[in-house]
Amino acid sequence: VSSLCEVLNVAASDGMDLAQAADIVGGTLRGFNLNADQAQRISDILAYTSGHSATNVAMAGAALQGFSGTAALQNITPERAAAYIGVLANRGNIQGAEAATTLERVISALSVQKGDTGKVLQKYGIAVASRDGRMRTLESIVTELFNKTEKSGAKGQQAAFMQVFGKAYGGAMLKFAGGVRAGELEELMTGLNTGKEGAAAQMTTKRNDTLQGDITSLSSAWEGLMIKIGAALTP
C-alpha cells in the first residue's frame, strides 16, 4: 500500500489495470531484492525506457521482471538491465518475455562456457571475468567479440556469435552489439542513471490529457481505493 501511488502511475501511463501494474512492480522489486521504497525507481525506469526505445511499459516491465533474478545475481542494476531491454527492442524487436529469456540464456552461456562457447572465446582471447573474478559487462564482451571477428566477414562473424551464444540467440546478440557500437546503450544508460526521475508521473500526466486517460486513471484510482480500504480493515 505504501507504494500505491507509484503503481497507479505505472498503470495509468500504459493503460494497464492496477493488478497487472502491481504484479510488474512487485515482481521486479523482489527479483532485484529491493524494498518497497524503491517502487518509484522501478516505475521511472519503466516509463523512461518506454519513452526512449521501441517498447512500451507493459513489455518493458515483463522483460525487466523476468530478467530481474538473473540480473541481481550478476550485479546488473535495474537501470543497466532496462538499457539492455531497450536496445534489444530497438535492434531486433525482441520484447517482453522473449527479451528476458534472451538475456538469461546469454548470461548463462557466458557463465558456464560449455562446448563451442568456451572454445570460441578462448580462440579470440576474450575473458568473461575481470581480475576480481566478476563477470564483465555484457556490452564489453559482445563488443570485443564483434571487433575481433569483424575481419571474418558477415558470415564468419555471424557464425562466431552463434557458436558463442547459440543459434537461437547469436543473431540477437549480433544486433545488440550493433546497438552498443552505435551508442544506443550508452545513451539509454546515461538517461536511466541521471534523467529518469519523475518519468512515470510525466508519462501519466501526458497520457491522461485525454478522456480515455481520465477514465483509465479513475478506474485505477478506484481499484487503489479498494486496496486501501481492504488493508485498513485487515487485522
Rosetta blueprint (number, residue, H / E / L):
1 V L
2 S L
3 S L
4 L H
5 C H
6 E H
7 V H
8 L H
9 N H
10 V H
11 A H
12 A H
13 S H
14 D H
15 G L
16 M L
17 D L
18 L H
19 A H
20 Q H
21 A H
22 A H
23 D H
24 I H
25 V H
26 G H
27 G H
28 T H
29 L H
30 R H
31 G H
32 F L
33 N L
34 L L
35 N L
36 A H
37 D H
38 Q H
39 A H
40 Q H
41 R H
42 I H
43 S H
44 D H
45 I H
46 L H
47 A H
48 Y H
49 T H
50 S H
51 G H
52 H L
53 S L
54 A L
55 T L
56 N L
57 V H
58 A H
59 M H
60 A H
61 G H
62 A H
63 A H
64 L H
65 Q H
66 G H
67 F H
68 S H
69 G H
70 T H
71 A H
72 A H
73 L H
74 Q L
75 N L
76 I L
77 T L
78 P H
79 E H
80 R H
81 A H
82 A H
83 A H
84 Y H
85 I H
86 G H
87 V H
88 L H
89 A H
90 N H
91 R H
92 G H
93 N L
94 I L
95 Q L
96 G H
97 A H
98 E H
99 A H
100 A H
101 T H
102 T H
103 L H
104 E H
105 R H
106 V H
107 I H
108 S H
109 A H
110 L H
111 S H
112 V H
113 Q L
114 K L
115 G L
116 D H
117 T H
118 G H
119 K H
120 V H
121 L H
122 Q H
123 K H
124 Y L
125 G L
126 I L
127 A L
128 V L
129 A E
130 S L
131 R L
132 D L
133 G L
134 R L
135 M E
136 R L
137 T L
138 L H
139 E H
140 S H
141 I H
142 V H
143 T H
144 E H
145 L H
146 F H
147 N H
148 K H
149 T H
150 E H
151 K H
152 S H
153 G H
154 A H
155 K H
156 G H
157 Q H
158 Q H
159 A H
160 A H
161 F H
162 M H
163 Q H
164 V H
165 F H
166 G L
167 K L
168 A L
169 Y L
170 G H
171 G H
172 A H
173 M H
174 L H
175 K H
176 F H
177 A H
178 G H
179 G H
180 V H
181 R H
182 A L
183 G L
184 E H
185 L H
186 E H
187 E H
188 L H
189 M H
190 T H
191 G H
192 L H
193 N H
194 T H
195 G L
196 K L
197 E L
198 G L
199 A H
200 A H
201 A H
202 Q H
203 M H
204 T H
205 T H
206 K H
207 R H
208 N L
209 D L
210 T L
211 L H
212 Q H
213 G H
214 D H
215 I H
216 T H
217 S H
218 L H
219 S H
220 S H
221 A H
222 W H
223 E H
224 G H
225 L H
226 M H
227 I H
228 K H
229 I H
230 G H
231 A H
232 A H
233 L H
234 T L
235 P L
